[in-house]
Structure formats: C-alpha cells, structure tokens
Amino acid sequence: MRVSELVKRSGVPLATVKYYLREGVLMPGATTSATQADYGDEHLHRLALIKALAGAGLSIHKIRVITTLVEDPGDNLHETIGRAIAALPPYRDGRRRADHPRARRALERLGQVYDPAYPAVEQLERALEAVESVGIPMTDERLDAYGKHIRGIAEIDFALTPTESAQAAVEYSVLGTAVYEPVIAAMRRLAHQDISATRRDDSAPKDTP
C-alpha cells in the first residue's frame, strides 16, 4: 500500500508517520521509486503498537527501546521481557540500591522470587515506601489479599501469552502491562464504588409498614 493508504488505515497523520520513520521506530517500506515506498500489514501492526505505547505516556526514546527488543529479542526471553518492562513507567530514580528491604520482605512473605536487579522490584520498594510515608503501610493482611489476586491476574496473563515467536511474546508482555494496568486500576475503583453503594443501600433505614 502507498503511504497515503497507510495513513488512512492507521489513523496516524502523515507527519507523524514520517517522524516515526525518521526515529527508526517504524521500519521503512519497500522502495518502489526514488520518492515512493510500499507498506504492508506489518507497518499497520507496528503503528498500532507505537500508538498504544505513546498513549501510555512513553517517550519516543522508550518506544524505540521496546521496538528494538521486539525486532531482536535475543536468546534469553526472560531477560528481554525484563528490559522491555523497564522501559515502561514508573522509572528508576537513578539511585543504585544494593537492597530493597520492603520489597524483599513482601516478596518473601508471598513466596515469590526476589531479584533486586529486576526493575519492578525497585518500583515495588518505592511504592511501599510511599504508602508508609502517608500513614497507610502495607499490612500483612492486605499484602496476602493483594498477592493472591494479583497472582491470579499474572497467571492468566502468562496462560494467554503467544508462543509462536519470541517477538510476539515480548510485544504481548509489554502491551499487556502498558494497556492493561489502567484497566486493572479502573476496575478496582469501580469495585470500590459498587461496594460503597451496596453498603450504603444496606445501611439505609427501611420503610416500616
């Protein structure tokens, strides 16, 4: 397809498509003349990926990190997915910590792997530090409940991970994190609303005959 059709089908403006081409996050099309190129479904798919990541607030630099890993995931899929997830917010604060005591304790209580080099460990440490600072620390009761249900979410995520290629697995893992975490947050808030409304209705005085 010509670039005009790529723009029409993707919904991405021409200037933005050219920007993505210049930045290397969108692969070039097959050259057909000195001024024209042909694009395929893989370009539409890549533009959808870029749009999703940009919509999640990623900079062009972080998007390039992810698209590079999708194109060349390497031999260690676990490590590659970790590097891709590290490109998603929240980001490390630059302080190199040898240990993450809050995160380590939480993960050990849940019986999960503690690897201080994995980006999400520092994210958890900072989050736990933040809840402590506002006076609502993570209690064991809350941690056990959160851990149980989040584990269930993670298990269905892994069960649905595509297995046809490493590229598909990396892309799925990154997108699943970037675009589904807002879904989880919204559903949690809606559950709060529903529980609050239900309890309010239950506590309201009933009319007597």
Secondary structure, DSSP 4 states (H G I P E B T S, - for coil): --HHHHHHHH---HHHHHHHHHHTSS---EE-SSS-EE--HHHHHHHHHHHHHHHTT--HHHHHHHHHHHH---S-HHHHHHHHHHTSSSPP-S---S--HHHHHHHHHHT----TTSHHHHHHHHHHHHHHHTT----HHHHHHHHHHHHHHHHHHHHT---S-HHHHHHHHHHHHHHHHHHHHHHHHHHHHHHHHHHHHHHSPPPP-
